[in-house]
Amino acid sequence: MSSFLLPCVCGRQTVVTPSQAGQAVRCECGAPLEVPTLRGLRELAPATVAGGSGRVRVWGNRHRVALALVLFAVVCLAGAGYLVPRVPPPVEVYTQQQILDHFESGTPAQVMGAYLELRPELDAATWRTDQQRARKFVLSEIAVLLAASCLGLVGAIMALRSGRHRAR
Ligand SMILES: [Zn+2]
């Protein structure tokens, strides 16, 4: 059976049960206390010591779940924050048209220069693809972490809400 804490002017709290509703009890300090009716009892703070009512325990679990979810969200956010400065920079990719324009609009010397400039770029095509893939991968990891963090926070809020609802 659930029990409640009946406060006294001295600051102590006396544990009362619904079966004592409407009766008079005595505080440890000696002052007489009137136990409220059943309706009034529900306004009092529930006592967790006397075996603990189911409701109180559920509320505690909800709190723990919410705390775990908040911690999870914080860890995900920290992970995302850790990854952000580590995103590989975007790779400049020339389109075929850009390359053609470059070659067509120049003197032979400029074309030769452009060719020499571009050749290592073309050689590095594999590296470029790898870098692009790595960038995409890290960006998607950040997105997943941010999404997980949001889900964790939403879950924590929902856990607290349902806990409050049940405790009523
Ligand atoms: Zn008292």
Backbone and ligand atoms as CSV (ligand in chain L), in Angstrom:
chain,resi,resn,atom,element,x,y,z
A,1,MET,N,N,0.860,-1.187,0.000
A,1,MET,CA,C,0.000,0.000,0.000
A,1,MET,C,C,0.897,1.238,0.000
A,2,SER,N,N,0.466,2.257,-0.726
A,2,SER,CA,C,1.276,3.479,-0.783
A,2,SER,C,C,1.119,4.262,0.514
A,3,SER,N,N,2.163,4.976,0.862
A,3,SER,CA,C,2.114,5.808,2.060
A,3,SER,C,C,2.599,7.197,1.704
A,4,PHE,N,N,2.295,8.136,2.588
A,4,PHE,CA,C,2.572,9.530,2.277
A,4,PHE,C,C,3.261,10.203,3.455
A,5,LEU,N,N,3.900,11.306,3.169
A,5,LEU,CA,C,4.622,12.044,4.197
A,5,LEU,C,C,3.782,13.236,4.638
A,6,LEU,N,N,3.400,13.215,5.921
A,6,LEU,CA,C,2.594,14.298,6.469
A,6,LEU,C,C,3.536,15.280,7.183
A,7,PRO,N,N,3.656,16.506,6.675
A,7,PRO,CA,C,4.598,17.439,7.277
A,7,PRO,C,C,4.040,18.077,8.548
A,8,CYS,N,N,4.958,18.459,9.426
A,8,CYS,CA,C,4.596,19.123,10.671
A,8,CYS,C,C,5.314,20.467,10.698
A,9,VAL,N,N,4.821,21.397,11.537
A,9,VAL,CA,C,5.468,22.713,11.620
A,9,VAL,C,C,6.907,22.592,12.114
A,10,CYS,N,N,7.236,21.494,12.809
A,10,CYS,CA,C,8.596,21.333,13.327
A,10,CYS,C,C,9.572,20.929,12.224
A,11,GLY,N,N,9.050,20.557,11.052
A,11,GLY,CA,C,9.931,20.185,9.949
A,11,GLY,C,C,10.005,18.690,9.743
A,12,ARG,N,N,9.607,17.921,10.759
A,12,ARG,CA,C,9.617,16.463,10.586
A,12,ARG,C,C,8.471,16.048,9.680
A,13,GLN,N,N,8.586,14.831,9.164
A,13,GLN,CA,C,7.512,14.296,8.333
A,13,GLN,C,C,7.113,12.948,8.876
A,14,THR,N,N,5.819,12.753,9.037
A,14,THR,CA,C,5.309,11.498,9.562
A,14,THR,C,C,4.716,10.687,8.416
A,15,VAL,N,N,5.085,9.408,8.391
A,15,VAL,CA,C,4.558,8.533,7.339
A,15,VAL,C,C,3.138,8.117,7.712
A,16,VAL,N,N,2.213,8.380,6.798
A,16,VAL,CA,C,0.825,7.968,7.021
A,16,VAL,C,C,0.340,7.147,5.834
A,17,THR,N,N,-0.610,6.276,6.115
A,17,THR,CA,C,-1.179,5.448,5.056
A,17,THR,C,C,-2.635,5.859,4.828
A,18,PRO,N,N,-3.206,5.518,3.671
A,18,PRO,CA,C,-4.604,5.873,3.401
A,18,PRO,C,C,-5.557,5.334,4.462
A,19,SER,N,N,-5.207,4.246,5.139
A,19,SER,CA,C,-6.104,3.704,6.158
A,19,SER,C,C,-6.213,4.640,7.358
A,20,GLN,N,N,-5.257,5.572,7.462
A,20,GLN,CA,C,-5.293,6.539,8.569
A,20,GLN,C,C,-6.006,7.833,8.175
A,21,ALA,N,N,-6.560,7.880,6.967
A,21,ALA,CA,C,-7.199,9.105,6.479
A,21,ALA,C,C,-8.271,9.580,7.451
A,22,GLY,N,N,-8.237,10.863,7.761
A,22,GLY,CA,C,-9.236,11.453,8.651
A,22,GLY,C,C,-8.929,11.283,10.124
A,23,GLN,N,N,-7.946,10.457,10.468
A,23,GLN,CA,C,-7.607,10.246,11.876
A,23,GLN,C,C,-6.575,11.263,12.344
A,24,ALA,N,N,-6.292,11.234,13.622
A,24,ALA,CA,C,-5.265,12.105,14.179
A,24,ALA,C,C,-4.051,11.258,14.551
A,25,VAL,N,N,-2.890,11.761,14.206
A,25,VAL,CA,C,-1.657,11.065,14.606
A,25,VAL,C,C,-0.805,12.070,15.369
A,26,ARG,N,N,0.267,11.580,15.971
A,26,ARG,CA,C,1.125,12.463,16.739
A,26,ARG,C,C,2.509,12.474,16.098
A,27,CYS,N,N,3.026,13.662,15.895
A,27,CYS,CA,C,4.377,13.802,15.342
A,27,CYS,C,C,5.392,13.410,16.410
A,28,GLU,N,N,6.599,13.127,16.011
A,28,GLU,CA,C,7.670,12.789,16.956
A,28,GLU,C,C,7.872,13.900,17.976
A,29,CYS,N,N,7.585,15.156,17.553
A,29,CYS,CA,C,7.772,16.296,18.452
A,29,CYS,C,C,6.645,16.391,19.462
A,30,GLY,N,N,5.598,15.603,19.277
A,30,GLY,CA,C,4.491,15.609,20.213
A,30,GLY,C,C,3.278,16.362,19.719
A,31,ALA,N,N,3.440,17.119,18.653
A,31,ALA,CA,C,2.319,17.891,18.138
A,31,ALA,C,C,1.297,16.980,17.489
A,32,PRO,N,N,0.005,17.232,17.746
A,32,PRO,CA,C,-1.029,16.420,17.082
A,32,PRO,C,C,-1.168,16.821,15.620
A,33,LEU,N,N,-1.295,15.825,14.772
A,33,LEU,CA,C,-1.431,16.080,13.336
A,33,LEU,C,C,-2.712,15.443,12.848
A,34,GLU,N,N,-3.400,16.174,11.988
A,34,GLU,CA,C,-4.614,15.620,11.431
A,34,GLU,C,C,-4.297,15.034,10.063
A,35,VAL,N,N,-4.537,13.738,9.895
A,35,VAL,CA,C,-4.305,13.106,8.596
A,35,VAL,C,C,-5.451,13.515,7.674
A,36,PRO,N,N,-5.139,14.069,6.501
A,36,PRO,CA,C,-6.212,14.496,5.598
A,36,PRO,C,C,-7.022,13.329,5.068
A,37,THR,N,N,-8.091,13.681,4.401
A,37,THR,CA,C,-8.928,12.648,3.772
A,37,THR,C,C,-8.162,12.025,2.608
A,38,LEU,N,N,-8.720,10.977,2.032
A,38,LEU,CA,C,-8.040,10.282,0.922
A,38,LEU,C,C,-7.659,11.256,-0.188
A,39,ARG,N,N,-8.588,12.167,-0.509
A,39,ARG,CA,C,-8.301,13.126,-1.574
A,39,ARG,C,C,-7.113,14.013,-1.191
A,40,GLY,N,N,-7.113,14.458,0.065
A,40,GLY,CA,C,-6.028,15.320,0.539
A,40,GLY,C,C,-4.705,14.576,0.612
A,41,LEU,N,N,-4.757,13.288,0.913
A,41,LEU,CA,C,-3.524,12.492,1.019
A,41,LEU,C,C,-2.745,12.506,-0.296
A,42,ARG,N,N,-3.491,12.487,-1.396
A,42,ARG,CA,C,-2.815,12.435,-2.695
A,42,ARG,C,C,-2.015,13.698,-2.982
A,43,GLU,N,N,-2.325,14.774,-2.265
A,43,GLU,CA,C,-1.577,16.024,-2.458
A,43,GLU,C,C,-0.228,15.973,-1.741
A,44,LEU,N,N,-0.107,15.004,-0.817
A,44,LEU,CA,C,1.139,14.920,-0.039
A,44,LEU,C,C,2.235,14.222,-0.847
A,45,ALA,N,N,3.467,14.418,-0.378
A,45,ALA,CA,C,4.591,13.744,-1.026
A,45,ALA,C,C,4.527,12.257,-0.709
A,46,PRO,N,N,4.684,11.389,-1.722
A,46,PRO,CA,C,4.667,9.956,-1.449
A,46,PRO,C,C,5.923,9.533,-0.677
A,47,ALA,N,N,5.721,8.615,0.252
A,47,ALA,CA,C,6.858,8.100,1.023
A,47,ALA,C,C,7.484,6.942,0.276
A,48,THR,N,N,8.796,6.971,0.133
A,48,THR,CA,C,9.467,5.911,-0.625
A,48,THR,C,C,10.012,4.834,0.292
A,49,VAL,N,N,10.033,5.112,1.604
A,49,VAL,CA,C,10.703,4.189,2.527
A,49,VAL,C,C,9.884,2.932,2.783
A,50,ALA,N,N,8.574,3.069,2.915
A,50,ALA,CA,C,7.755,1.947,3.370
A,50,ALA,C,C,7.517,0.940,2.252
A,51,GLY,N,N,8.580,0.276,1.833
A,51,GLY,CA,C,8.444,-0.744,0.805
A,51,GLY,C,C,8.330,-0.157,-0.589
A,52,GLY,N,N,8.012,1.099,-0.670
A,52,GLY,CA,C,7.931,1.770,-1.965
A,52,GLY,C,C,6.726,1.334,-2.762
A,53,SER,N,N,5.895,2.271,-3.111
A,53,SER,CA,C,4.759,1.927,-3.953
A,53,SER,C,C,5.250,1.747,-5.374
A,54,GLY,N,N,4.486,1.032,-6.174
A,54,GLY,CA,C,4.866,0.786,-7.562
A,54,GLY,C,C,5.090,2.075,-8.311
A,55,ARG,N,N,4.209,3.048,-8.054
A,55,ARG,CA,C,4.298,4.302,-8.778
A,55,ARG,C,C,5.634,4.989,-8.553
A,56,VAL,N,N,6.043,5.012,-7.291
A,56,VAL,CA,C,7.284,5.710,-6.966
A,56,VAL,C,C,8.461,5.045,-7.686
A,57,ARG,N,N,8.458,3.712,-7.683
A,57,ARG,CA,C,9.574,3.017,-8.325
A,57,ARG,C,C,9.601,3.288,-9.825
A,58,VAL,N,N,8.422,3.274,-10.442
A,58,VAL,CA,C,8.350,3.550,-11.881
A,58,VAL,C,C,8.919,4.928,-12.158
A,59,TRP,N,N,8.545,5.885,-11.309
A,59,TRP,CA,C,9.036,7.249,-11.517
A,59,TRP,C,C,10.556,7.281,-11.464
A,60,GLY,N,N,11.137,6.549,-10.494
A,60,GLY,CA,C,12.592,6.516,-10.378
A,60,GLY,C,C,13.230,5.915,-11.615
A,61,ASN,N,N,12.621,4.832,-12.129
A,61,ASN,CA,C,13.165,4.213,-13.341
A,61,ASN,C,C,13.124,5.175,-14.509
A,62,ARG,N,N,12.016,5.899,-14.621
A,62,ARG,CA,C,11.888,6.865,-15.721
A,62,ARG,C,C,13.019,7.888,-15.629
A,63,HIS,N,N,13.288,8.316,-14.410
A,63,HIS,CA,C,14.365,9.282,-14.219
A,63,HIS,C,C,15.695,8.725,-14.686
A,64,ARG,N,N,15.943,7.460,-14.314
A,64,ARG,CA,C,17.213,6.837,-14.707
A,64,ARG,C,C,17.286,6.709,-16.224
A,65,VAL,N,N,16.166,6.284,-16.830
A,65,VAL,CA,C,16.139,6.152,-18.293
A,65,VAL,C,C,16.416,7.512,-18.931
A,66,ALA,N,N,15.749,8.540,-18.409
A,66,ALA,CA,C,15.933,9.881,-18.973
A,66,ALA,C,C,17.386,10.320,-18.826
A,67,LEU,N,N,17.964,10.065,-17.667
A,67,LEU,CA,C,19.362,10.456,-17.431
A,67,LEU,C,C,20.289,9.722,-18.399
A,68,ALA,N,N,20.037,8.416,-18.575
A,68,ALA,CA,C,20.871,7.628,-19.496
A,68,ALA,C,C,20.749,8.176,-20.914
A,69,LEU,N,N,19.513,8.532,-21.303
A,69,LEU,CA,C,19.304,9.051,-22.659
A,69,LEU,C,C,19.984,10.405,-22.831
A,70,VAL,N,N,19.931,11.241,-21.790
A,70,VAL,CA,C,20.595,12.550,-21.877
A,70,VAL,C,C,22.105,12.345,-22.009
A,71,LEU,N,N,22.650,11.420,-21.206
A,71,LEU,CA,C,24.091,11.120,-21.296
A,71,LEU,C,C,24.435,10.632,-22.698
A,72,PHE,N,N,23.586,9.740,-23.226
A,72,PHE,CA,C,23.779,9.216,-24.590
A,72,PHE,C,C,23.792,10.373,-25.590
A,73,ALA,N,N,22.836,11.296,-25.436
A,73,ALA,CA,C,22.754,12.444,-26.349
A,73,ALA,C,C,24.015,13.296,-26.251
A,74,VAL,N,N,24.490,13.502,-25.014
A,74,VAL,CA,C,25.687,14.326,-24.815
A,74,VAL,C,C,26.901,13.658,-25.464
A,75,VAL,N,N,27.013,12.322,-25.274
A,75,VAL,CA,C,28.139,11.599,-25.875
A,75,VAL,C,C,28.088,11.711,-27.400
A,76,CYS,N,N,26.879,11.564,-27.973
A,76,CYS,CA,C,26.727,11.676,-29.434
A,76,CYS,C,C,27.112,13.077,-29.896
A,77,LEU,N,N,26.657,14.091,-29.154
A,77,LEU,CA,C,26.994,15.464,-29.515
A,77,LEU,C,C,28.501,15.677,-29.449
A,78,ALA,N,N,29.117,15.149,-28.395
A,78,ALA,CA,C,30.566,15.292,-28.245
A,78,ALA,C,C,31.280,14.606,-29.406
A,79,GLY,N,N,30.771,13.434,-29.796
A,79,GLY,CA,C,31.351,12.721,-30.931
A,79,GLY,C,C,31.258,13.536,-32.207
A,80,ALA,N,N,30.083,14.137,-32.428
A,80,ALA,CA,C,29.896,14.976,-33.616
A,80,ALA,C,C,30.846,16.173,-33.557
A,81,GLY,N,N,30.943,16.780,-32.372
A,81,GLY,CA,C,31.836,17.931,-32.213
A,81,GLY,C,C,33.291,17.558,-32.461
A,82,TYR,N,N,33.642,16.323,-32.077
A,82,TYR,CA,C,35.004,15.835,-32.295
A,82,TYR,C,C,35.276,15.657,-33.785
A,83,LEU,N,N,34.258,15.203,-34.517
A,83,LEU,CA,C,34.456,14.878,-35.936
A,83,LEU,C,C,34.444,16.122,-36.829
A,84,VAL,N,N,33.688,17.154,-36.426
A,84,VAL,CA,C,33.511,18.316,-37.312
A,84,VAL,C,C,34.847,18.887,-37.820
A,85,PRO,N,N,35.817,19.169,-36.932
A,85,PRO,CA,C,37.076,19.721,-37.476
A,85,PRO,C,C,37.898,18.695,-38.243
A,86,ARG,N,N,37.470,17.429,-38.232
A,86,ARG,CA,C,38.237,16.383,-38.907
A,86,ARG,C,C,37.642,15.982,-40.253
A,87,VAL,N,N,36.649,16.742,-40.697
A,87,VAL,CA,C,36.062,16.441,-42.012
A,87,VAL,C,C,37.090,16.786,-43.085
A,88,PRO,N,N,37.426,15.831,-43.965
A,88,PRO,CA,C,38.368,16.153,-45.048
A,88,PRO,C,C,37.811,17.312,-45.873
A,89,PRO,N,N,38.678,18.233,-46.308
A,89,PRO,CA,C,38.192,19.388,-47.063
A,89,PRO,C,C,37.582,18.946,-48.384
A,90,PRO,N,N,36.656,19.750,-48.905
A,90,PRO,CA,C,36.060,19.379,-50.191
A,90,PRO,C,C,37.124,19.371,-51.276
A,91,VAL,N,N,36.959,18.495,-52.226
A,91,VAL,CA,C,37.930,18.352,-53.314
A,91,VAL,C,C,37.433,19.141,-54.512
A,92,GLU,N,N,38.352,19.947,-55.089
A,92,GLU,CA,C,37.994,20.680,-56.304
A,92,GLU,C,C,37.987,19.707,-57.465
A,93,VAL,N,N,36.883,19.637,-58.120
A,93,VAL,CA,C,36.798,18.740,-59.271
A,93,VAL,C,C,36.505,19.585,-60.501
A,94,TYR,N,N,37.404,19.477,-61.490
A,94,TYR,CA,C,37.175,20.206,-62.737
A,94,TYR,C,C,36.228,19.406,-63.610
A,95,THR,N,N,35.274,20.108,-64.205
A,95,THR,CA,C,34.431,19.419,-65.176
A,95,THR,C,C,35.194,19.364,-66.500
A,96,GLN,N,N,34.739,18.478,-67.327
A,96,GLN,CA,C,35.381,18.338,-68.629
A,96,GLN,C,C,35.347,19.670,-69.383
A,97,GLN,N,N,34.210,20.355,-69.287
A,97,GLN,CA,C,34.049,21.617,-69.997
A,97,GLN,C,C,35.055,22.645,-69.498
A,98,GLN,N,N,35.237,22.698,-68.198
A,98,GLN,CA,C,36.202,23.648,-67.625
A,98,GLN,C,C,37.592,23.384,-68.167
A,99,ILE,N,N,37.936,22.112,-68.268
A,99,ILE,CA,C,39.269,21.752,-68.754
A,99,ILE,C,C,39.411,22.158,-70.216
A,100,LEU,N,N,38.355,21.869,-71.020
A,100,LEU,CA,C,38.389,22.223,-72.440
A,100,LEU,C,C,38.506,23.738,-72.613
A,101,ASP,N,N,37.683,24.493,-71.841
A,101,ASP,CA,C,37.737,25.955,-71.923
A,101,ASP,C,C,39.138,26.442,-71.629
A,102,HIS,N,N,39.724,25.856,-70.622
A,102,HIS,CA,C,41.062,26.239,-70.199
A,102,HIS,C,C,42.059,26.068,-71.340
A,103,PHE,N,N,41.918,24.968,-72.042
A,103,PHE,CA,C,42.866,24.675,-73.116
A,103,PHE,C,C,42.612,25.528,-74.352
A,104,GLU,N,N,41.326,25.810,-74.632
A,104,GLU,CA,C,40.982,26.515,-75.861
A,104,GLU,C,C,41.262,28.007,-75.778
A,105,SER,N,N,41.229,28.577,-74.596
A,105,SER,CA,C,41.307,30.034,-74.478
A,105,SER,C,C,42.732,30.512,-74.201
A,106,GLY,N,N,43.700,29.687,-74.439
A,106,GLY,CA,C,45.042,30.113,-74.087
A,106,GLY,C,C,46.031,30.060,-75.231
A,107,THR,N,N,47.166,30.746,-75.025
A,107,THR,CA,C,48.280,30.641,-75.957
A,107,THR,C,C,48.881,29.256,-75.795
A,108,PRO,N,N,49.664,28.808,-76.758
A,108,PRO,CA,C,50.293,27.477,-76.605
A,108,PRO,C,C,51.057,27.367,-75.290
A,109,ALA,N,N,51.707,28.454,-74.885
A,109,ALA,CA,C,52.477,28.406,-73.631
A,109,ALA,C,C,51.545,28.194,-72.444
A,110,GLN,N,N,50.396,28.888,-72.484
A,110,GLN,CA,C,49.443,28.741,-71.373
A,110,GLN,C,C,48.863,27.332,-71.361
A,111,VAL,N,N,48.603,26.815,-72.569
A,111,VAL,CA,C,48.052,25.465,-72.646
A,111,VAL,C,C,49.044,24.463,-72.065
A,112,MET,N,N,50.313,24.685,-72.430
A,112,MET,CA,C,51.351,23.789,-71.904
A,112,MET,C,C,51.408,23.897,-70.386
A,113,GLY,N,N,51.345,25.122,-69.901
A,113,GLY,CA,C,51.376,25.339,-68.441
A,113,GLY,C,C,50.191,24.672,-67.770
A,114,ALA,N,N,49.023,24.843,-68.389
A,114,ALA,CA,C,47.810,24.262,-67.807
A,114,ALA,C,C,47.908,22.745,-67.787
A,115,TYR,N,N,48.490,22.204,-68.885
A,115,TYR,CA,C,48.620,20.751,-68.957
A,115,TYR,C,C,49.527,20.254,-67.835
A,116,LEU,N,N,50.645,20.939,-67.676
A,116,LEU,CA,C,51.589,20.524,-66.628
A,116,LEU,C,C,50.947,20.652,-65.243
A,117,GLU,N,N,50.092,21.672,-65.119
A,117,GLU,CA,C,49.435,21.907,-63.834
A,117,GLU,C,C,48.397,20.823,-63.563
A,118,LEU,N,N,47.732,20.416,-64.627
A,118,LEU,CA,C,46.628,19.467,-64.478
A,118,LEU,C,C,47.101,18.025,-64.365
A,119,ARG,N,N,48.296,17.748,-64.970
A,119,ARG,CA,C,48.702,16.349,-65.032
A,119,ARG,C,C,48.778,15.664,-63.670
A,120,PRO,N,N,49.416,16.296,-62.692
A,120,PRO,CA,C,49.425,15.613,-61.380
A,120,PRO,C,C,48.023,15.461,-60.813
A,121,GLU,N,N,47.163,16.421,-61.143
A,121,GLU,CA,C,45.766,16.323,-60.697
A,121,GLU,C,C,45.117,15.074,-61.260
A,122,LEU,N,N,45.356,14.855,-62.534
A,122,LEU,CA,C,44.755,13.685,-63.174
A,122,LEU,C,C,45.339,12.411,-62.589
A,123,ASP,N,N,46.661,12.464,-62.311
A,123,ASP,CA,C,47.292,11.299,-61.690
A,123,ASP,C,C,46.680,11.025,-60.317
A,124,ALA,N,N,46.234,12.104,-59.703
A,124,ALA,CA,C,45.731,11.957,-58.328
A,124,ALA,C,C,44.248,11.660,-58.292
A,125,ALA,N,N,43.702,11.257,-59.431
A,125,ALA,CA,C,42.253,11.028,-59.485
A,125,ALA,C,C,41.813,10.011,-58.439
A,126,THR,N,N,42.618,8.977,-58.248
A,126,THR,CA,C,42.268,7.946,-57.281
A,126,THR,C,C,42.243,8.521,-55.868
A,127,TRP,N,N,43.289,9.305,-55.576
A,127,TRP,CA,C,43.362,9.923,-54.257
A,127,TRP,C,C,42.148,10.815,-54.025
A,128,ARG,N,N,41.762,11.539,-55.103
A,128,ARG,CA,C,40.638,12.454,-54.993
A,128,ARG,C,C,39.359,11.700,-54.667
A,129,THR,N,N,39.159,10.588,-55.359
A,129,THR,CA,C,37.960,9.795,-55.111
A,129,THR,C,C,37.947,9.308,-53.662
A,130,ASP,N,N,39.121,8.853,-53.198
A,130,ASP,CA,C,39.210,8.382,-51.810
A,130,ASP,C,C,38.869,9.496,-50.839
A,131,GLN,N,N,39.420,10.679,-51.114
A,131,GLN,CA,C,39.196,11.804,-50.209
A,131,GLN,C,C,37.720,12.195,-50.192
A,132,GLN,N,N,37.102,12.168,-51.372
A,132,GLN,CA,C,35.683,12.498,-51.446
A,132,GLN,C,C,34.858,11.490,-50.660
A,133,ARG,N,N,35.246,10.228,-50.810
A,133,ARG,CA,C,34.523,9.173,-50.111
A,133,ARG,C,C,34.683,9.355,-48.597
A,134,ALA,N,N,35.927,9.656,-48.173
A,134,ALA,CA,C,36.181,9.854,-46.743
A,134,ALA,C,C,35.372,11.029,-46.224
A,135,ARG,N,N,35.308,12.100,-47.016
A,135,ARG,CA,C,34.560,13.284,-46.595
A,135,ARG,C,C,33.079,12.938,-46.426
A,136,LYS,N,N,32.551,12.221,-47.424
A,136,LYS,CA,C,31.143,11.833,-47.365
A,136,LYS,C,C,30.890,10.963,-46.139
A,137,PHE,N,N,31.832,10.052,-45.872
A,137,PHE,CA,C,31.670,9.124,-44.748
A,137,PHE,C,C,31.645,9.877,-43.419
A,138,VAL,N,N,32.603,10.795,-43.234
A,138,VAL,CA,C,32.662,11.533,-41.967
A,138,VAL,C,C,31.432,12.423,-41.815
A,139,LEU,N,N,31.000,13.033,-42.923
A,139,LEU,CA,C,29.812,13.883,-42.855
A,139,LEU,C,C,28.577,13.069,-42.476
A,140,SER,N,N,28.465,11.864,-43.045
A,140,SER,CA,C,27.295,11.043,-42.711
A,140,SER,C,C,27.383,10.558,-41.272
A,141,GLU,N,N,28.611,10.297,-40.793
A,141,GLU,CA,C,28.766,9.920,-39.381
A,141,GLU,C,C,28.280,11.039,-38.468
A,142,ILE,N,N,28.655,12.270,-38.806
A,142,ILE,CA,C,28.223,13.424,-38.008
A,142,ILE,C,C,26.703,13.521,-38.026
A,143,ALA,N,N,26.113,13.315,-39.221
A,143,ALA,CA,C,24.653,13.397,-39.328
A,143,ALA,C,C,23.997,12.338,-38.448
A,144,VAL,N,N,24.547,11.113,-38.481
A,144,VAL,CA,C,23.977,10.034,-37.668
A,144,VAL,C,C,24.090,10.372,-36.183
A,145,LEU,N,N,25.261,10.900,-35.769
A,145,LEU,CA,C,25.467,11.236,-34.359
A,145,LEU,C,C,24.494,12.328,-33.917
A,146,LEU,N,N,24.307,13.340,-34.778
A,146,LEU,CA,C,23.386,14.425,-34.430
A,146,LEU,C,C,21.959,13.891,-34.328
A,147,ALA,N,N,21.589,13.020,-35.271
A,147,ALA,CA,C,20.244,12.441,-35.242
A,147,ALA,C,C,20.058,11.609,-33.971
A,148,ALA,N,N,21.080,10.803,-33.630
A,148,ALA,CA,C,21.000,9.971,-32.425
A,148,ALA,C,C,20.886,10.844,-31.186
A,149,SER,N,N,21.623,11.949,-31.189
A,149,SER,CA,C,21.576,12.871,-30.054
A,149,SER,C,C,20.179,13.453,-29.890
A,150,CYS,N,N,19.579,13.875,-31.018
A,150,CYS,CA,C,18.210,14.416,-30.974
A,150,CYS,C,C,17.244,13.354,-30.459
A,151,LEU,N,N,17.383,12.130,-30.970
A,151,LEU,CA,C,16.496,11.041,-30.542
A,151,LEU,C,C,16.640,10.813,-29.036
A,152,GLY,N,N,17.905,10.847,-28.555
A,152,GLY,CA,C,18.148,10.652,-27.128
A,152,GLY,C,C,17.444,11.704,-26.295
A,153,LEU,N,N,17.554,12.966,-26.727
A,153,LEU,CA,C,16.923,14.060,-25.983
A,153,LEU,C,C,15.402,13.925,-26.015
A,154,VAL,N,N,14.861,13.612,-27.205
A,154,VAL,CA,C,13.406,13.445,-27.318
A,154,VAL,C,C,12.958,12.295,-26.411
A,155,GLY,N,N,13.723,11.197,-26.437
A,155,GLY,CA,C,13.389,10.055,-25.590
A,155,GLY,C,C,13.416,10.420,-24.116
A,156,ALA,N,N,14.423,11.226,-23.725
A,156,ALA,CA,C,14.532,11.644,-22.325
A,156,ALA,C,C,13.324,12.473,-21.926
A,157,ILE,N,N,12.929,13.411,-22.811
A,157,ILE,CA,C,11.766,14.260,-22.512
A,157,ILE,C,C,10.516,13.395,-22.390
A,158,MET,N,N,10.382,12.422,-23.313
A,158,MET,CA,C,9.200,11.556,-23.269
A,158,MET,C,C,9.200,10.712,-21.999
A,159,ALA,N,N,10.381,10.209,-21.620
A,159,ALA,CA,C,10.471,9.387,-20.403
A,159,ALA,C,C,10.054,10.205,-19.190
A,160,LEU,N,N,10.532,11.456,-19.112
A,160,LEU,CA,C,10.185,12.309,-17.980
A,160,LEU,C,C,8.697,12.627,-17.990
A,161,ARG,N,N,8.163,12.902,-19.172
A,161,ARG,CA,C,6.734,13.236,-19.289
A,161,ARG,C,C,5.873,12.081,-18.796
A,162,SER,N,N,6.159,10.866,-19.323
A,162,SER,CA,C,5.329,9.732,-18.952
A,162,SER,C,C,5.517,9.428,-17.475
A,163,GLY,N,N,6.735,9.693,-16.953
A,163,GLY,CA,C,6.969,9.488,-15.521
A,163,GLY,C,C,6.099,10.403,-14.699
A,164,ARG,N,N,6.051,11.682,-15.092
A,164,ARG,CA,C,5.245,12.662,-14.365
A,164,ARG,C,C,3.771,12.273,-14.444
A,165,HIS,N,N,3.388,11.810,-15.636
A,165,HIS,CA,C,1.996,11.439,-15.854
A,165,HIS,C,C,1.604,10.301,-14.919
A,166,ARG,N,N,2.498,9.300,-14.830
A,166,ARG,CA,C,2.172,8.134,-14.012
A,166,ARG,C,C,2.196,8.446,-12.535
A,167,ALA,N,N,3.043,9.419,-12.150
A,167,ALA,CA,C,3.182,9.712,-10.732
A,167,ALA,C,C,1.942,10.419,-10.209
A,168,ARG,N,N,1.138,10.968,-11.102
A,168,ARG,CA,C,-0.041,11.728,-10.686
A,168,ARG,C,C,-1.142,10.814,-10.169
L,1,ZN,ZN,ZN,6.409,17.841,14.730
